[in-house]
C-alpha cells in the first residue's frame, strides 16, 4: 500500500497486514478509515477488531491490498 491509496475507497477492502513481532501476514478487512487522524479500523479473519495507524503501516510497508 502506498500514500496515494489512503482514501475513503479503502473502506471495505481486503488486505494482508504484516506484524513483524509475529513475522506473519494476516488477512484483514478495512472497516472504516479516518483520513484526518490517519487511522483505520480493521477486522481480522478471526473476527477480532483493531485500530491501526495508516501512516506507520504505509511507511513500513506492512499492508498489501488484495484485488
MIKOLVO-492912 format. One record per atom (N, C-alpha, C, O): x, y, z. Coordinates in pm, whole numbers, plus 50000, padded with zeros to 5 digits. Layout:
REM residues N
XYZ...
END
This chain:
REM residues 67
500854988350000500005000050000500895012350000501955012650064500455022649927501205035049915500365046749967499165045449991501025057949983500355070150032499135073749947498115078050001499215071949816498095075449727496865066549750495765070149708497055055249816495935046249845495105050649965494035045149989495585060550039494895064950161493705073950127493785086150134492615067350089491365074250055490215066650120490405055950177489025072450112487845065650165487545052750089486785044350138488125051049971487915038849892488515026449961488245015249919489305028450064489855017050140488775009650218488894997750244487725016750253486645010750332486064998750258485654999750142486044987350326485504975250268486524966750193486224955450154487734972050174488764964650101489394953850189489504955550310489784943050126490534932550195492014935050172492424940150068492804931350272494234933450264494944922950349494324915650426496244922550332497074914650422497904924450503498504933650448497944922350633498654931050726499794923350791499574912550846501004928750783502184922150837502484927350977502564939351000502654917951071503084921451206504484915751227504644903651238505504924451232506894919851243507184911851371508044903151370506474914851479506714907251603506374892451585507004883751645505374889551500504964875851472505644870451346505664858351323506194879551263506744876151132505694868951047505994859250978504434874051053503324868050980502464878750914502394890150959501824874550804500824882750736499454877850778499224865750787498544887150804497184883750847496174889650749496314901050704495154881850716494074886550631493164895650712492724892050821492894907650659492054917450728491074923850629491284923350507490024929650684489134938150605489134951750671489034952850793489244962150591489244975850642487794980150660487064981650563487394982250785486014985550819485715000350805484635004150759486665008850845486475023250836487825030150828488855024750870487795042250774489025050050755488755064250802487755070250764489655069750883489595083750924490815090550865491925089350917490615097650755491735103950686492355115350766493545118250752491565121650850492075132750932493105127751034494155133851051492795116551100493705111251202494645100551146495565096051215494415096651020495225086250953495115072851026496085065451039493905069851074493625057351144492615049251064491815054650988492675036151082491695027251020491285016851121492095012451204490025012751115489555001651196489564989551104488974989850995490234978851148490294966751068489694955151146489644955351269489254945051074488764932751136489564921351074489694920150952490094913051162490854901351119489894890151080488724890551117490384880251005489574868650966489034861451090487994854951083489734862651202489314856251328488124863551392487514858351486487804875751342486714883551397487174894451494486364902651537488444894651528488974904951618489104918251545489444918551426488834929251616488934942851562490164949751619490634946451728490684959451541491814967251588491854980551513491474981151396492304991051581492565003851516494055004351484494885000951568494375008551362495775008951320496125022751266495255030151219497405026151274497955038651226498365036851081499365030251052497605042750988497885040850847499215046850803499885041250716499595058050862500885064150826502035054550854502925052850771502005048450971503055039051009503045026750917504105022050875501875021650887501755009850803502285012550662502985004250606501945024150606502445027850473503955029750477504665024650391504435036950576505865039550588506675026650596507735025350534506165016950673506895004550695506584993750592507214983150591505604996250503505254986550400504604973950457504844962950408503774975750560503184964350630501764960850587501104953050655501274966550476499954962650429499984961350277500534969650205499364950450231499214948250087497734946850058497064938150114497224955549971495814954849934495584943249840496394940549751494454936149858494094925049771493104930049668492284938849697493154924749550492264929349442491104920049423490264922449336
END
